[in-house]
Amino acid sequence: MKQRKQYVIDRKFQLKHTFSVLGVVLVLVAVIIGIIGVNAAYNNNRLDNIMGIQDNIVDAMMAWVQNPAEKPQQTAIKAIAGKHFENLTTIKRIIRYNTILIGLIVVIVLLQSVIMYFVMIRMTHKISGPIFVMSKYFADIIDGKMPNPRKLRQGDELQDFYNLFTKMVEALKAREKKK
């Protein structure tokens, strides 16, 4: 049996249902991305504020240590300053990873949408194909020609309905012979 290469047979039906499902999924994903994005932006802003406050604290401590009378605390404050700069580097890395993560989620959603589009077209093709074949047979019957229905492809939907249609055609042929 010859396989068709054209997957969009009933453009209106197939695209309507494909874009309906895709639209629902994209709206839900957009809400999720929005929530994650707002949360990440809020947390990134809070981390920026924390970095500013911590910088001010360390700067004040370093200025205080410059006083010659405070030499014993200088070592402890320098250790704190070193740890502070490590923490700032970690916070900046977290902010960068948050930004990358949001971008990665958007790319994955776009890729998922393309994949879903093709999956939905294939799924609707398995419905549109049998309807297309039966429509051609209906047109033949209307024109006075008796069709010779073929089997549907394996995996096509509406198999039971098509089998009933085939039985109808056979019954019409039998009535035609009796005349």
C-alpha positions, 0 to 999 in steps of 0.5 A, spaced: 500 500 500 502 506 497 504 511 503 502 518 503 507 524 504 502 529 505 500 529 512 496 535 512 489 533 508 484 537 512 487 543 513 482 546 517 481 540 522 488 539 523 490 546 524 485 547 528 486 542 533 493 542 533 493 549 534 488 549 540 492 543 543 498 547 542 495 554 545 493 551 551 500 548 552 503 554 551 499 558 555 500 554 561 507 554 560 507 561 559 504 562 566 509 557 569 515 561 565 512 568 568 512 565 575 519 562 575 521 569 571 518 574 576 521 569 582 528 569 579 528 577 577 525 578 584 531 574 587 536 577 583 534 583 585 534 581 592 541 578 591 544 585 588 541 589 594 544 584 599 551 584 595 551 592 596 549 592 603 555 587 604 560 591 600 558 597 604 559 593 611 566 590 608 568 597 606 566 600 613 570 595 616 576 596 612 576 603 613 576 602 621 582 597 620 586 603 617 586 606 624 593 604 627 590 603 634 586 597 631 591 592 629 589 586 632 582 586 629 585 587 622 587 580 621 580 578 622 577 583 618 581 581 612 579 574 613 572 577 613 573 581 607 576 575 603 570 571 605 565 576 603 568 577 596 568 569 595 560 570 597 559 575 592 562 571 587 557 565 589 552 570 588 554 573 582 554 566 579 547 564 582 544 570 578 548 568 572 545 561 572 538 564 574 538 568 567 541 562 563 536 557 566 530 562 564 533 562 557 534 555 557 527 554 559 524 558 553 528 555 548 526 548 551 519 550 550 520 553 543 523 546 541 517 542 545 512 547 541 515 545 534 515 537 536 508 538 539 506 541 532 509 535 528 506 530 533 499 533 533 499 533 525 501 526 525 495 524 530 490 528 526 492 525 520 490 519 522 483 521 523 483 526 517 486 520 512 480 515 513 475 521 513 478 523 506 478 516 503 470 516 505 469 523 503 472 520 496 467 514 496 461 518 498 463 523 492 463 516 488 456 514 490 453 520 489 456 520 482 453 513 481 459 509 481 460 504 486 467 504 490 471 499 491 474 500 499 481 499 500 483 497 507 485 503 512 493 504 514 495 500 520 494 506 526 489 510 522 483 512 527 476 510 525 477 503 524 470 501 526 466 506 523 470 505 516 468 498 517 461 499 518 462 504 511 465 498 508 459 494 510 454 499 507 458 499 500 458 492 500 450 492 502 449 497 496 453 493 491 449 487 493 442 491 492 445 493 485 446 486 483 439 484 485 436 489 480 
